[in-house]
Amino acid sequence: MPGTRTMQCESCKRREPHRKLTKDEQQGLKRTGEKHPDTFWVCTGPLDGGECRTLRTGFNSMPFGPPPRKLA
């Protein structure tokens, strides 16, 4: 699928597929004060019976510092 990449997830503690945020998700992140929401990826790996949804950038697995931040 275009826009996906396998990267390390700090919540899953393993390499999982990540996808770019949708425009709506980017807008939601922008409302929290994030200036560059288009640089974020969200983990789509399985976690607790659902999707993990931990945020990261392409270069930094924990851009918000511990603990990892989840997409609302």
Backbone as XML, in Angstrom:
<?xml version="1.0"?>
<chain id="A" units="angstrom">
  <residue number="1" name="MET">
    <atom name="N" x="0.843" y="-1.177" z="0.000"/>
    <atom name="CA" x="0.000" y="0.000" z="0.000"/>
    <atom name="C" x="0.890" y="1.242" z="0.000"/>
  </residue>
  <residue number="2" name="PRO">
    <atom name="N" x="0.583" y="2.228" z="-0.865"/>
    <atom name="CA" x="1.391" y="3.447" z="-0.875"/>
    <atom name="C" x="1.243" y="4.203" z="0.446"/>
  </residue>
  <residue number="3" name="GLY">
    <atom name="N" x="2.309" y="4.861" z="0.848"/>
    <atom name="CA" x="2.266" y="5.626" z="2.080"/>
    <atom name="C" x="2.436" y="4.788" z="3.329"/>
  </residue>
  <residue number="4" name="THR">
    <atom name="N" x="2.929" y="3.558" z="3.193"/>
    <atom name="CA" x="3.197" y="2.738" z="4.368"/>
    <atom name="C" x="4.688" y="2.422" z="4.435"/>
  </residue>
  <residue number="5" name="ARG">
    <atom name="N" x="5.155" y="2.187" z="5.654"/>
    <atom name="CA" x="6.565" y="1.874" z="5.877"/>
    <atom name="C" x="6.666" y="1.045" z="7.152"/>
  </residue>
  <residue number="6" name="THR">
    <atom name="N" x="7.577" y="0.087" z="7.172"/>
    <atom name="CA" x="7.819" y="-0.703" z="8.377"/>
    <atom name="C" x="8.891" y="0.000" z="9.202"/>
  </residue>
  <residue number="7" name="MET">
    <atom name="N" x="8.523" y="0.354" z="10.447"/>
    <atom name="CA" x="9.433" y="1.065" z="11.337"/>
    <atom name="C" x="9.273" y="0.534" z="12.756"/>
  </residue>
  <residue number="8" name="GLN">
    <atom name="N" x="10.236" y="0.856" z="13.607"/>
    <atom name="CA" x="10.184" y="0.469" z="15.012"/>
    <atom name="C" x="9.075" y="1.239" z="15.721"/>
  </residue>
  <residue number="9" name="CYS">
    <atom name="N" x="8.276" y="0.532" z="16.530"/>
    <atom name="CA" x="7.229" y="1.156" z="17.330"/>
    <atom name="C" x="7.616" y="1.029" z="18.803"/>
  </residue>
  <residue number="10" name="GLU">
    <atom name="N" x="7.578" y="2.137" z="19.523"/>
    <atom name="CA" x="7.959" y="2.140" z="20.934"/>
    <atom name="C" x="6.907" y="1.483" z="21.820"/>
  </residue>
  <residue number="11" name="SER">
    <atom name="N" x="5.651" y="1.455" z="21.396"/>
    <atom name="CA" x="4.605" y="0.788" z="22.179"/>
    <atom name="C" x="4.612" y="-0.719" z="21.933"/>
  </residue>
  <residue number="12" name="CYS">
    <atom name="N" x="4.738" y="-1.112" z="20.667"/>
    <atom name="CA" x="4.726" y="-2.534" z="20.310"/>
    <atom name="C" x="6.053" y="-3.218" z="20.631"/>
  </residue>
  <residue number="13" name="LYS">
    <atom name="N" x="7.131" y="-2.436" z="20.718"/>
    <atom name="CA" x="8.491" y="-2.948" z="20.985"/>
    <atom name="C" x="8.996" y="-3.863" z="19.867"/>
  </residue>
  <residue number="14" name="ARG">
    <atom name="N" x="8.550" y="-3.573" z="18.628"/>
    <atom name="CA" x="9.020" y="-4.320" z="17.453"/>
    <atom name="C" x="8.740" y="-3.493" z="16.197"/>
  </residue>
  <residue number="15" name="ARG">
    <atom name="N" x="9.251" y="-3.958" z="15.078"/>
    <atom name="CA" x="9.005" y="-3.281" z="13.803"/>
    <atom name="C" x="7.599" y="-3.635" z="13.317"/>
  </residue>
  <residue number="16" name="GLU">
    <atom name="N" x="6.822" y="-2.611" z="13.022"/>
    <atom name="CA" x="5.434" y="-2.771" z="12.587"/>
    <atom name="C" x="5.161" y="-1.829" z="11.418"/>
  </residue>
  <residue number="17" name="PRO">
    <atom name="N" x="4.115" y="-2.113" z="10.630"/>
    <atom name="CA" x="3.763" y="-1.188" z="9.552"/>
    <atom name="C" x="3.222" y="0.128" z="10.126"/>
  </residue>
  <residue number="18" name="HIS">
    <atom name="N" x="3.597" y="1.208" z="9.489"/>
    <atom name="CA" x="3.127" y="2.547" z="9.833"/>
    <atom name="C" x="2.563" y="3.172" z="8.560"/>
  </residue>
  <residue number="19" name="ARG">
    <atom name="N" x="1.597" y="4.068" z="8.724"/>
    <atom name="CA" x="1.039" y="4.783" z="7.579"/>
    <atom name="C" x="1.073" y="6.280" z="7.863"/>
  </residue>
  <residue number="20" name="LYS">
    <atom name="N" x="1.051" y="7.072" z="6.788"/>
    <atom name="CA" x="0.970" y="8.517" z="6.925"/>
    <atom name="C" x="-0.403" y="8.876" z="7.470"/>
  </residue>
  <residue number="21" name="LEU">
    <atom name="N" x="-0.501" y="10.006" z="8.136"/>
    <atom name="CA" x="-1.775" y="10.465" z="8.676"/>
    <atom name="C" x="-2.689" y="10.966" z="7.557"/>
  </residue>
  <residue number="22" name="THR">
    <atom name="N" x="-3.989" y="10.764" z="7.743"/>
    <atom name="CA" x="-4.963" y="11.331" z="6.806"/>
    <atom name="C" x="-5.036" y="12.839" z="7.052"/>
  </residue>
  <residue number="23" name="LYS">
    <atom name="N" x="-5.669" y="13.562" z="6.146"/>
    <atom name="CA" x="-5.817" y="15.018" z="6.304"/>
    <atom name="C" x="-6.578" y="15.353" z="7.583"/>
  </residue>
  <residue number="24" name="ASP">
    <atom name="N" x="-7.629" y="14.590" z="7.899"/>
    <atom name="CA" x="-8.392" y="14.830" z="9.129"/>
    <atom name="C" x="-7.533" y="14.596" z="10.365"/>
  </residue>
  <residue number="25" name="GLU">
    <atom name="N" x="-6.726" y="13.537" z="10.357"/>
    <atom name="CA" x="-5.846" y="13.251" z="11.486"/>
    <atom name="C" x="-4.789" y="14.344" z="11.636"/>
  </residue>
  <residue number="26" name="GLN">
    <atom name="N" x="-4.283" y="14.850" z="10.502"/>
    <atom name="CA" x="-3.313" y="15.940" z="10.537"/>
    <atom name="C" x="-3.928" y="17.195" z="11.141"/>
  </residue>
  <residue number="27" name="GLN">
    <atom name="N" x="-5.175" y="17.485" z="10.783"/>
    <atom name="CA" x="-5.859" y="18.656" z="11.332"/>
    <atom name="C" x="-6.031" y="18.522" z="12.847"/>
  </residue>
  <residue number="28" name="GLY">
    <atom name="N" x="-6.386" y="17.328" z="13.303"/>
    <atom name="CA" x="-6.527" y="17.093" z="14.730"/>
    <atom name="C" x="-5.221" y="17.291" z="15.469"/>
  </residue>
  <residue number="29" name="LEU">
    <atom name="N" x="-4.125" y="16.829" z="14.886"/>
    <atom name="CA" x="-2.808" y="16.991" z="15.504"/>
    <atom name="C" x="-2.390" y="18.458" z="15.485"/>
  </residue>
  <residue number="30" name="LYS">
    <atom name="N" x="-2.768" y="19.156" z="14.431"/>
    <atom name="CA" x="-2.444" y="20.578" z="14.329"/>
    <atom name="C" x="-3.147" y="21.381" z="15.425"/>
  </residue>
  <residue number="31" name="ARG">
    <atom name="N" x="-4.367" y="20.963" z="15.783"/>
    <atom name="CA" x="-5.109" y="21.650" z="16.849"/>
    <atom name="C" x="-4.428" y="21.502" z="18.213"/>
  </residue>
  <residue number="32" name="THR">
    <atom name="N" x="-3.561" y="20.506" z="18.364"/>
    <atom name="CA" x="-2.841" y="20.333" z="19.631"/>
    <atom name="C" x="-1.588" y="21.214" z="19.687"/>
  </residue>
  <residue number="33" name="GLY">
    <atom name="N" x="-1.326" y="21.955" z="18.603"/>
    <atom name="CA" x="-0.171" y="22.848" z="18.577"/>
    <atom name="C" x="0.987" y="22.350" z="17.737"/>
  </residue>
  <residue number="34" name="GLU">
    <atom name="N" x="0.856" y="21.156" z="17.158"/>
    <atom name="CA" x="1.934" y="20.609" z="16.321"/>
    <atom name="C" x="2.006" y="21.413" z="15.022"/>
  </residue>
  <residue number="35" name="LYS">
    <atom name="N" x="3.207" y="21.931" z="14.701"/>
    <atom name="CA" x="3.369" y="22.790" z="13.532"/>
    <atom name="C" x="3.543" y="22.028" z="12.221"/>
  </residue>
  <residue number="36" name="HIS">
    <atom name="N" x="3.998" y="20.776" z="12.294"/>
    <atom name="CA" x="4.273" y="20.005" z="11.080"/>
    <atom name="C" x="3.626" y="18.622" z="11.152"/>
  </residue>
  <residue number="37" name="PRO">
    <atom name="N" x="2.307" y="18.543" z="11.165"/>
    <atom name="CA" x="1.640" y="17.249" z="11.316"/>
    <atom name="C" x="1.833" y="16.320" z="10.114"/>
  </residue>
  <residue number="38" name="ASP">
    <atom name="N" x="2.253" y="16.868" z="8.973"/>
    <atom name="CA" x="2.452" y="16.043" z="7.783"/>
    <atom name="C" x="3.709" y="15.189" z="7.864"/>
  </residue>
  <residue number="39" name="THR">
    <atom name="N" x="4.529" y="15.377" z="8.896"/>
    <atom name="CA" x="5.754" y="14.580" z="9.052"/>
    <atom name="C" x="5.528" y="13.331" z="9.900"/>
  </residue>
  <residue number="40" name="PHE">
    <atom name="N" x="4.301" y="13.139" z="10.413"/>
    <atom name="CA" x="4.042" y="12.037" z="11.334"/>
    <atom name="C" x="3.521" y="10.784" z="10.646"/>
  </residue>
  <residue number="41" name="TRP">
    <atom name="N" x="3.831" y="9.649" z="11.274"/>
    <atom name="CA" x="3.374" y="8.327" z="10.870"/>
    <atom name="C" x="2.652" y="7.728" z="12.065"/>
  </residue>
  <residue number="42" name="VAL">
    <atom name="N" x="1.692" y="6.839" z="11.813"/>
    <atom name="CA" x="0.964" y="6.176" z="12.894"/>
    <atom name="C" x="1.127" y="4.667" z="12.731"/>
  </residue>
  <residue number="43" name="CYS">
    <atom name="N" x="1.375" y="3.971" z="13.847"/>
    <atom name="CA" x="1.552" y="2.519" z="13.826"/>
    <atom name="C" x="0.204" y="1.843" z="13.588"/>
  </residue>
  <residue number="44" name="THR">
    <atom name="N" x="0.185" y="0.894" z="12.689"/>
    <atom name="CA" x="-1.036" y="0.142" z="12.403"/>
    <atom name="C" x="-0.934" y="-1.296" z="12.905"/>
  </residue>
  <residue number="45" name="GLY">
    <atom name="N" x="0.070" y="-1.567" z="13.717"/>
    <atom name="CA" x="0.256" y="-2.905" z="14.271"/>
    <atom name="C" x="-0.823" y="-3.255" z="15.285"/>
  </residue>
  <residue number="46" name="PRO">
    <atom name="N" x="-1.045" y="-4.555" z="15.491"/>
    <atom name="CA" x="-2.063" y="-4.978" z="16.459"/>
    <atom name="C" x="-1.578" y="-4.761" z="17.890"/>
  </residue>
  <residue number="47" name="LEU">
    <atom name="N" x="-2.453" y="-4.246" z="18.742"/>
    <atom name="CA" x="-2.125" y="-4.037" z="20.143"/>
    <atom name="C" x="-3.417" y="-4.073" z="20.941"/>
  </residue>
  <residue number="48" name="ASP">
    <atom name="N" x="-3.509" y="-4.982" z="21.885"/>
    <atom name="CA" x="-4.683" y="-5.106" z="22.757"/>
    <atom name="C" x="-5.989" y="-5.236" z="21.972"/>
  </residue>
  <residue number="49" name="GLY">
    <atom name="N" x="-5.982" y="-6.042" z="20.938"/>
    <atom name="CA" x="-7.194" y="-6.297" z="20.176"/>
    <atom name="C" x="-7.593" y="-5.193" z="19.209"/>
  </residue>
  <residue number="50" name="GLY">
    <atom name="N" x="-6.777" y="-4.153" z="19.067"/>
    <atom name="CA" x="-7.077" y="-3.054" z="18.152"/>
    <atom name="C" x="-5.818" y="-2.618" z="17.444"/>
  </residue>
  <residue number="51" name="GLU">
    <atom name="N" x="-5.843" y="-1.429" z="16.916"/>
    <atom name="CA" x="-4.696" y="-0.854" z="16.237"/>
    <atom name="C" x="-3.874" y="-0.053" z="17.237"/>
  </residue>
  <residue number="52" name="CYS">
    <atom name="N" x="-2.570" y="-0.147" z="17.181"/>
    <atom name="CA" x="-1.683" y="0.501" z="18.146"/>
    <atom name="C" x="-1.853" y="2.028" z="18.153"/>
  </residue>
  <residue number="53" name="ARG">
    <atom name="N" x="-1.702" y="2.695" z="17.004"/>
    <atom name="CA" x="-1.904" y="4.135" z="16.821"/>
    <atom name="C" x="-0.864" y="5.015" z="17.519"/>
  </residue>
  <residue number="54" name="THR">
    <atom name="N" x="0.326" y="4.489" z="17.776"/>
    <atom name="CA" x="1.398" y="5.305" z="18.338"/>
    <atom name="C" x="1.983" y="6.184" z="17.237"/>
  </residue>
  <residue number="55" name="LEU">
    <atom name="N" x="2.198" y="7.460" z="17.559"/>
    <atom name="CA" x="2.745" y="8.423" z="16.598"/>
    <atom name="C" x="4.265" y="8.439" z="16.637"/>
  </residue>
  <residue number="56" name="ARG">
    <atom name="N" x="4.852" y="8.711" z="15.477"/>
    <atom name="CA" x="6.290" y="8.908" z="15.357"/>
    <atom name="C" x="6.548" y="9.709" z="14.094"/>
  </residue>
  <residue number="57" name="THR">
    <atom name="N" x="7.767" y="10.223" z="13.948"/>
    <atom name="CA" x="8.160" y="10.841" z="12.685"/>
    <atom name="C" x="9.007" y="9.820" z="11.935"/>
  </residue>
  <residue number="58" name="GLY">
    <atom name="N" x="9.406" y="10.157" z="10.727"/>
    <atom name="CA" x="10.233" y="9.242" z="9.955"/>
    <atom name="C" x="11.611" y="9.032" z="10.549"/>
  </residue>
  <residue number="59" name="PHE">
    <atom name="N" x="12.076" y="9.994" z="11.339"/>
    <atom name="CA" x="13.429" y="9.920" z="11.886"/>
    <atom name="C" x="13.477" y="9.658" z="13.380"/>
  </residue>
  <residue number="60" name="ASN">
    <atom name="N" x="12.379" y="9.901" z="14.095"/>
    <atom name="CA" x="12.391" y="9.836" z="15.552"/>
    <atom name="C" x="11.238" y="8.963" z="16.034"/>
  </residue>
  <residue number="61" name="SER">
    <atom name="N" x="11.550" y="7.875" z="16.731"/>
    <atom name="CA" x="10.502" y="6.964" z="17.180"/>
    <atom name="C" x="9.737" y="7.501" z="18.385"/>
  </residue>
  <residue number="62" name="MET">
    <atom name="N" x="10.296" y="8.474" z="19.110"/>
    <atom name="CA" x="9.579" y="9.070" z="20.250"/>
    <atom name="C" x="9.749" y="10.593" z="20.220"/>
  </residue>
  <residue number="63" name="PRO">
    <atom name="N" x="9.102" y="11.275" z="19.257"/>
    <atom name="CA" x="9.297" y="12.722" z="19.134"/>
    <atom name="C" x="8.731" y="13.520" z="20.301"/>
  </residue>
  <residue number="64" name="PHE">
    <atom name="N" x="7.839" y="12.939" z="21.097"/>
    <atom name="CA" x="7.241" y="13.645" z="22.221"/>
    <atom name="C" x="7.878" y="13.249" z="23.545"/>
  </residue>
  <residue number="65" name="GLY">
    <atom name="N" x="8.852" y="12.355" z="23.494"/>
    <atom name="CA" x="9.486" y="11.874" z="24.715"/>
    <atom name="C" x="8.644" y="10.821" z="25.387"/>
  </residue>
  <residue number="66" name="PRO">
    <atom name="N" x="9.200" y="10.119" z="26.389"/>
    <atom name="CA" x="8.422" y="9.097" z="27.065"/>
    <atom name="C" x="7.275" y="9.729" z="27.825"/>
  </residue>
  <residue number="67" name="PRO">
    <atom name="N" x="6.134" y="9.131" z="27.891"/>
    <atom name="CA" x="5.733" y="7.917" z="27.181"/>
    <atom name="C" x="5.354" y="8.234" z="25.737"/>
  </residue>
  <residue number="68" name="PRO">
    <atom name="N" x="5.273" y="7.220" z="24.867"/>
    <atom name="CA" x="4.885" y="7.467" z="23.481"/>
    <atom name="C" x="3.482" y="8.071" z="23.405"/>
  </residue>
  <residue number="69" name="ARG">
    <atom name="N" x="3.261" y="8.911" z="22.427"/>
    <atom name="CA" x="1.960" y="9.570" z="22.255"/>
    <atom name="C" x="1.122" y="8.806" z="21.237"/>
  </residue>
  <residue number="70" name="LYS">
    <atom name="N" x="-0.147" y="8.612" z="21.574"/>
    <atom name="CA" x="-1.090" y="7.899" z="20.705"/>
    <atom name="C" x="-1.932" y="8.903" z="19.917"/>
  </residue>
  <residue number="71" name="LEU">
    <atom name="N" x="-2.346" y="8.494" z="18.737"/>
    <atom name="CA" x="-3.272" y="9.286" z="17.940"/>
    <atom name="C" x="-4.657" y="9.142" z="18.539"/>
  </residue>
  <residue number="72" name="ALA">
    <atom name="N" x="-5.310" y="10.244" z="18.854"/>
    <atom name="CA" x="-6.640" y="10.217" z="19.474"/>
    <atom name="C" x="-7.713" y="9.768" z="18.503"/>
  </residue>
</chain>
